[in-house]
Amino acid sequence: MASFSSDYHDNGNPEILVQENNPFIRTLTLHKPQKLNVLSTLMILQLFELFLNYEHDAFVKLVILKSSGKAFSAGGDIANIAHHLYNGNLRHALKLYKTAYTLMYFLAIKTKPQVSFLNGITMGMGAGVSIHGSFRVATEKTVFAMPETAIGSFPDIGSSYYLSRLLGFFGEYLGLTGARLDGPEMLALGLATHFVPSSKLALLEEALARKLDSSSTNTSSADDCAIISAILDEYSEQPAPKMKSAYHYMDVIDKCFSQSTVEEILSSLEKELATIINITDHHEWLLSAIQSLRQASPTSLKIALRSIRGGRRLQGVGECIVREYRIIYHVLCGEISNDFMEGCRAILLDKDKNPKWKPSRLELVTDQMVGHYFSRLHDDEELKLPQRSKLSATAISKL
């Protein structure tokens, strides 16, 4: 019989449910469905502590991460961050990002297998806590996106690592436009490792518990991964992306999003659109991409492009995360532009959906301005990622 713990609360309500399927499996359920499971600082700290404990627990062979409601996780609690920034509490906002970025790094380097059920909306920080894990299971309900440029920010939480390593220039397409992907598209691109219909997730979870419960306690992490992979393969399907999917226009995406600047990317897309005679699926996604670029923060677009392009040249996810922290630090400080605050106001707070970006046009955002976001911080402000062996609950509490 599975046991439950509700030790993690906010105002008396459990936001992370902890389930012990058997001595070898722990299931963590994000349980804030009324807020689409957005991740607060408290939830991130709790996830960090739990994953760290399981990493050092010789009995635990697998951690399953799933959610309640229609969203896996819609991202970080950006509205709360904006609230603290409006009240002059920059340190609170920076703490959330510093803790979240360190968690992403830990999830990428830990040895214990992690299976995430992306059964619903998976965006921003919600994508980060899953994509850096071993196995990502998409379903027919999955909706993935990195929509940060629409609110004056940029794709972060290690996304400059994984977006820059997608096929061709699809990462630039996703990062700049915030385009949404469904489960089959995530699978085709490698963002998901498996596709399982949502109706079979409970059976899959039971199969994982049954198989790992009967396996030897002396198996290695590699052996456990092989067993888990085989079970996932048994339940997984291979659906093809829909005909209207941008995935089928990879050649056009490569042609347009390989351009050197955002201005050239936008111009290339508009030229491509002008060549289309009949309204087709090709026409629809092109028009959507153009509209997204025209509505997004010009500063954010240029930051995002440089971040993703630079991610290709960096050696690992750790280097990408350290650099992304520098960027978000400068974004939150608003030294060059206050687009993040304006985006939060227009999209999340006032909800008039009419942000007034400053600078307002791409050509007004200079290379020097963009370069400032990538500049090193003072030594005491830099994100210093700890070694996995030196991570402890005490170290987490000091983040």
C-alpha positions as CSV (number, residue, x, y, z in Angstrom):
1,M,0.0,0.0,0.0
2,A,1.4,3.4,-1.0
3,S,1.9,5.8,1.8
4,F,1.5,9.6,1.6
5,S,3.1,12.5,3.4
6,S,1.9,16.1,3.4
7,D,4.8,17.7,5.2
8,Y,5.1,20.5,2.7
9,H,2.5,23.2,3.2
10,D,1.8,26.8,2.4
11,N,-0.9,28.3,4.6
12,G,-1.9,24.8,5.7
13,N,-2.4,23.4,2.2
14,P,0.0,20.8,0.8
15,E,1.7,22.0,-2.4
16,I,3.9,18.9,-2.9
17,L,2.5,15.4,-2.1
18,V,5.1,12.8,-1.3
19,Q,4.2,9.2,-2.1
20,E,6.2,6.1,-1.2
21,N,5.1,3.5,-3.8
22,N,7.5,0.9,-2.4
23,P,11.0,1.1,-0.7
24,F,12.5,1.9,-4.1
25,I,10.3,4.6,-5.6
26,R,9.2,8.1,-4.5
27,T,6.5,10.0,-6.3
28,L,6.3,13.8,-6.0
29,T,3.1,15.4,-7.0
30,L,3.0,19.2,-7.6
31,H,-0.3,20.0,-5.9
32,K,-1.3,23.6,-6.6
33,P,-3.8,23.0,-9.4
34,Q,-5.8,26.2,-8.9
35,K,-2.6,28.1,-9.8
36,L,-1.5,25.7,-12.6
37,N,1.3,24.4,-10.3
38,V,3.4,27.5,-10.6
39,L,6.6,27.0,-8.5
40,S,7.1,29.3,-5.5
41,T,10.4,29.7,-3.7
42,L,9.1,27.4,-1.0
43,M,8.2,24.6,-3.5
44,I,11.6,24.9,-5.2
45,L,13.4,24.6,-1.9
46,Q,11.2,21.6,-1.0
47,L,11.9,19.9,-4.3
48,F,15.6,20.5,-3.9
49,E,15.6,19.0,-0.4
50,L,13.6,15.9,-1.5
51,F,15.7,15.2,-4.6
52,L,18.9,15.7,-2.6
53,N,17.7,13.2,0.1
54,Y,16.8,10.6,-2.5
55,E,20.2,11.0,-4.2
56,H,21.9,10.0,-1.0
57,D,19.3,7.2,-0.1
58,A,20.7,3.9,-1.2
59,F,17.2,2.3,-1.3
60,V,15.7,4.9,-3.7
61,K,16.0,3.8,-7.3
62,L,13.5,6.2,-9.0
63,V,11.8,9.5,-8.5
64,I,8.6,10.2,-10.4
65,L,7.5,13.8,-10.8
66,K,3.9,14.5,-11.7
67,S,1.1,16.9,-11.0
68,S,-2.5,17.5,-10.0
69,G,-4.9,19.3,-12.4
70,K,-4.6,20.3,-16.0
71,A,-1.0,21.6,-15.8
72,F,2.3,19.9,-15.0
73,S,3.6,23.3,-14.2
74,A,3.0,26.7,-15.9
75,G,6.4,27.9,-14.6
76,G,7.7,30.0,-11.8
77,D,5.6,32.3,-9.7
78,I,6.3,35.4,-11.9
79,A,3.4,37.4,-10.5
80,N,4.9,37.0,-7.0
81,I,8.3,38.0,-8.2
82,A,6.9,41.1,-9.9
83,H,5.1,42.0,-6.7
84,H,8.3,41.9,-4.7
85,L,10.1,44.0,-7.4
86,Y,7.4,46.6,-7.3
87,N,7.9,46.8,-3.5
88,G,11.7,47.2,-3.9
89,N,12.5,43.6,-2.7
90,L,15.0,42.7,-5.3
91,R,16.8,40.2,-3.1
92,H,13.7,38.0,-2.8
93,A,13.4,37.7,-6.5
94,L,17.1,37.0,-6.9
95,K,16.8,34.3,-4.2
96,L,14.1,32.5,-6.2
97,Y,16.2,32.4,-9.3
98,K,19.4,31.5,-7.6
99,T,17.7,28.6,-5.8
100,A,15.9,27.5,-9.0
101,Y,19.0,27.6,-11.2
102,T,21.0,25.6,-8.6
103,L,18.2,23.0,-8.5
104,M,18.2,22.8,-12.4
105,Y,21.9,22.1,-12.3
106,F,21.5,19.5,-9.6
107,L,18.7,17.7,-11.6
108,A,21.1,17.6,-14.6
109,I,24.0,16.1,-12.7
110,K,22.3,13.8,-10.2
111,T,22.7,10.0,-10.7
112,K,19.2,8.7,-9.6
113,P,16.8,8.3,-12.5
114,Q,13.8,10.7,-12.7
115,V,10.7,10.2,-14.7
116,S,8.5,13.2,-15.3
117,F,4.8,12.9,-16.4
118,L,4.3,16.1,-18.5
119,N,0.5,15.6,-18.6
120,G,-0.6,19.2,-19.2
121,I,0.9,22.7,-19.5
122,T,4.7,22.6,-19.2
123,M,6.3,26.0,-19.4
124,G,9.3,28.0,-18.2
125,M,10.5,26.8,-14.9
126,G,8.1,23.9,-15.1
127,A,10.0,22.7,-18.1
128,G,13.2,23.1,-16.3
129,V,12.4,20.7,-13.4
130,S,11.5,18.0,-15.9
131,I,13.7,18.4,-19.0
132,H,16.9,18.2,-17.0
133,G,15.8,14.8,-15.6
134,S,16.4,11.4,-17.2
135,F,13.0,10.6,-18.7
136,R,10.3,13.0,-19.9
137,V,6.9,11.4,-20.7
138,A,4.6,13.6,-22.9
139,T,0.9,12.8,-23.4
140,E,-1.9,14.1,-25.7
141,K,-2.5,16.8,-23.1
142,T,1.0,18.2,-23.1
143,V,1.5,21.8,-24.0
144,F,5.2,23.0,-23.9
145,A,6.5,26.5,-24.4
146,M,9.1,28.9,-23.3
147,P,7.1,32.2,-23.6
148,E,9.4,34.5,-21.7
149,T,10.1,37.1,-24.4
150,A,6.3,38.0,-24.3
151,I,6.8,39.3,-20.7
152,G,10.1,41.0,-21.2
153,S,12.3,38.2,-20.0
154,F,14.2,35.4,-21.9
155,P,14.2,31.6,-22.0
156,D,16.3,30.5,-19.0
157,I,16.5,27.7,-16.4
158,G,19.2,26.0,-18.5
159,S,17.2,26.3,-21.8
160,S,20.2,27.9,-23.6
161,Y,21.7,24.5,-23.2
162,Y,18.9,22.3,-24.5
163,L,17.3,24.7,-27.0
164,S,20.7,25.2,-28.6
165,R,21.0,21.5,-29.1
166,L,17.7,20.9,-30.9
167,L,17.6,20.0,-34.6
168,G,18.9,22.8,-36.8
169,F,17.7,26.2,-35.6
170,F,14.4,25.0,-34.0
171,G,15.7,26.2,-30.6
172,E,15.9,29.7,-31.9
173,Y,12.4,29.4,-33.2
174,L,11.0,28.2,-29.9
175,G,13.0,30.6,-27.8
176,L,12.2,33.7,-29.7
177,T,8.5,33.1,-30.6
178,G,7.4,31.2,-27.5
179,A,5.7,28.8,-29.9
180,R,3.7,25.9,-28.3
181,L,4.5,22.3,-28.9
182,D,2.2,19.3,-28.2
183,G,3.3,15.9,-27.1
184,P,4.2,14.3,-30.5
185,E,6.2,17.4,-31.4
186,M,8.1,17.2,-28.1
187,L,8.9,13.6,-28.8
188,A,10.0,14.2,-32.4
189,L,12.4,17.0,-31.2
190,G,13.8,14.9,-28.3
191,L,12.4,17.3,-25.6
192,A,10.3,14.3,-24.5
193,T,11.9,10.8,-24.3
194,H,8.5,9.0,-24.5
195,F,4.9,9.5,-25.4
196,V,2.3,7.7,-23.4
197,P,-1.5,8.3,-23.5
198,S,-2.7,9.9,-20.3
199,S,-5.1,7.0,-19.8
200,K,-2.1,4.7,-19.4
201,L,-0.1,6.8,-16.9
202,A,-1.5,5.0,-13.9
203,L,-0.8,1.6,-15.4
204,L,2.7,2.8,-16.3
205,E,3.3,3.9,-12.7
206,E,2.1,0.6,-11.4
207,A,4.4,-1.3,-13.8
208,L,7.4,0.8,-12.6
209,A,6.6,0.1,-9.0
210,R,6.1,-3.6,-9.6
211,K,9.2,-4.2,-11.7
212,L,11.6,-2.2,-9.5
213,D,10.1,-3.8,-6.4
214,S,11.1,-7.2,-7.7
215,S,14.5,-6.2,-8.9
216,S,17.7,-6.7,-6.9
217,T,18.6,-4.1,-4.3
218,N,22.2,-4.3,-5.6
219,T,21.5,-3.0,-9.1
220,S,23.5,0.0,-10.3
221,S,21.9,3.3,-11.4
222,A,22.7,2.3,-15.0
223,D,20.9,-1.0,-14.5
224,D,17.9,0.8,-13.0
225,C,17.8,3.2,-16.0
226,A,17.8,0.2,-18.4
227,I,14.9,-1.4,-16.5
228,I,13.0,1.9,-16.4
229,S,13.6,2.6,-20.1
230,A,12.4,-0.8,-21.0
231,I,9.1,-0.3,-19.1
232,L,8.6,3.1,-20.6
233,D,9.2,1.7,-24.1
234,E,6.5,-0.9,-23.5
235,Y,3.9,1.7,-22.8
236,S,5.2,4.3,-25.2
237,E,3.7,5.2,-28.6
238,Q,5.2,6.9,-31.6
239,P,2.7,9.5,-32.9
240,A,3.7,11.6,-35.8
241,P,3.5,15.5,-35.5
242,K,0.3,16.8,-37.0
243,M,0.3,18.1,-40.6
244,K,0.0,21.7,-39.5
245,S,3.0,21.4,-37.2
246,A,6.0,23.7,-37.7
247,Y,8.1,20.6,-37.4
248,H,7.3,19.8,-41.0
249,Y,8.8,23.1,-42.1
250,M,12.3,22.6,-40.6
251,D,13.9,23.8,-43.8
252,V,12.1,27.1,-43.6
253,I,12.9,27.4,-39.9
254,D,16.6,26.8,-40.6
255,K,16.6,29.3,-43.5
256,C,14.9,32.1,-41.4
257,F,16.2,31.5,-37.9
258,S,19.8,30.9,-38.9
259,Q,20.0,34.6,-39.8
260,S,22.5,36.6,-37.7
261,T,20.2,39.1,-36.1
262,V,16.6,39.3,-35.0
263,E,15.9,41.9,-37.6
264,E,17.2,39.6,-40.3
265,I,15.1,36.7,-38.9
266,L,12.0,38.8,-39.0
267,S,12.7,40.0,-42.5
268,S,13.4,36.5,-43.7
269,L,10.1,35.3,-42.3
270,E,8.2,38.1,-43.9
271,K,9.8,37.4,-47.3
272,E,8.9,33.7,-46.9
273,L,5.3,34.7,-46.1
274,A,5.1,36.9,-49.2
275,T,5.9,34.0,-51.5
276,I,2.9,32.0,-50.3
277,I,-0.1,32.3,-52.7
278,N,-2.7,30.1,-50.9
279,I,-3.6,30.1,-47.2
280,T,-2.1,26.8,-45.9
281,D,-0.7,25.4,-42.7
282,H,2.6,26.8,-43.8
283,H,1.0,30.2,-44.0
284,E,-0.6,29.9,-40.5
285,W,2.6,29.1,-38.5
286,L,4.6,31.7,-40.4
287,L,2.1,34.4,-39.6
288,S,2.0,33.3,-36.0
289,A,5.8,33.4,-35.7
290,I,5.9,36.9,-37.2
291,Q,3.1,38.2,-34.9
292,S,4.9,36.8,-31.9
293,L,8.2,38.5,-32.8
294,R,6.4,41.8,-33.4
295,Q,4.6,41.7,-30.1
296,A,7.6,40.5,-27.9
297,S,10.0,42.8,-26.1
298,P,12.7,43.9,-28.6
299,T,15.3,43.8,-25.9
300,S,14.3,40.3,-24.8
301,L,14.4,39.0,-28.3
302,K,18.0,40.1,-28.8
303,I,19.0,38.7,-25.4
304,A,17.3,35.4,-26.2
305,L,19.0,35.0,-29.6
306,R,22.5,35.7,-28.2
307,S,21.8,33.4,-25.2
308,I,20.8,30.4,-27.4
309,R,23.5,31.0,-29.9
310,G,26.1,31.2,-27.1
311,G,24.8,28.1,-25.5
312,R,26.1,26.0,-28.5
313,R,29.6,27.1,-27.6
314,L,29.5,26.3,-23.9
315,Q,30.6,22.9,-22.6
316,G,27.8,22.0,-20.4
317,V,24.5,22.9,-18.7
318,G,26.4,24.4,-15.7
319,E,28.1,27.0,-17.8
320,C,24.8,27.9,-19.5
321,I,23.1,28.3,-16.1
322,V,25.8,30.5,-14.7
323,R,25.6,32.8,-17.7
324,E,21.7,32.8,-17.6
325,Y,21.9,33.9,-13.9
326,R,24.0,36.9,-14.9
327,I,21.4,37.8,-17.5
328,I,18.4,37.5,-15.2
329,Y,20.2,39.5,-12.5
330,H,20.6,42.4,-15.0
331,V,17.0,41.9,-16.2
332,L,15.6,42.2,-12.6
333,C,17.8,45.2,-11.8
334,G,16.3,47.0,-14.8
335,E,19.6,48.8,-15.6
336,I,19.0,49.0,-19.4
337,S,15.3,48.3,-19.7
338,N,12.4,47.8,-17.4
339,D,10.6,45.5,-19.9
340,F,10.3,42.7,-17.4
341,M,8.3,44.9,-15.0
342,E,6.2,46.2,-17.9
343,G,5.5,42.8,-19.3
344,C,4.4,41.5,-15.8
345,R,2.2,44.5,-15.5
346,A,0.5,44.1,-18.9
347,I,0.2,40.3,-18.9
348,L,-0.1,39.3,-15.3
349,L,-1.1,42.2,-13.1
350,D,-3.3,44.7,-15.0
351,K,-3.8,42.1,-17.8
352,D,-4.4,44.7,-20.5
353,K,-2.1,42.7,-22.7
354,N,-0.7,45.9,-24.1
355,P,2.9,46.3,-22.9
356,K,4.8,49.5,-23.8
357,W,8.3,48.2,-24.5
358,K,11.3,50.5,-24.1
359,P,13.2,50.5,-26.4
360,S,10.2,50.0,-28.6
361,R,11.9,48.8,-31.8
362,L,14.5,46.3,-32.6
363,E,16.8,48.8,-34.3
364,L,16.9,50.8,-31.0
365,V,18.5,47.9,-29.1
366,T,22.2,48.1,-29.7
367,D,24.8,45.4,-29.4
368,Q,26.3,47.3,-26.5
369,M,23.0,47.3,-24.6
370,V,22.6,43.5,-25.2
371,G,26.2,42.9,-24.2
372,H,25.6,44.5,-20.8
373,Y,23.2,41.6,-19.8
374,F,26.0,39.1,-20.3
375,S,28.6,41.0,-18.3
376,R,30.1,39.4,-15.2
377,L,28.7,40.3,-11.8
378,H,30.7,41.2,-8.7
379,D,32.2,38.1,-7.2
380,D,29.8,38.0,-4.3
381,E,26.9,38.2,-6.7
382,E,27.9,35.5,-9.2
383,L,26.1,32.2,-9.1
384,K,28.5,29.6,-7.7
385,L,27.3,26.1,-8.5
386,P,28.3,23.6,-5.8
387,Q,29.7,20.2,-6.4
388,R,27.1,17.4,-6.2
389,S,29.1,15.7,-3.3
390,K,29.1,18.9,-1.3
391,L,25.4,19.7,-1.6
392,S,23.4,19.3,1.7
393,A,20.2,20.5,3.3
394,T,22.2,23.1,5.2
395,A,23.7,24.4,1.9
396,I,20.3,24.6,0.3
397,S,18.9,26.7,3.2
398,K,21.7,29.2,2.7
399,L,20.9,29.8,-1.0
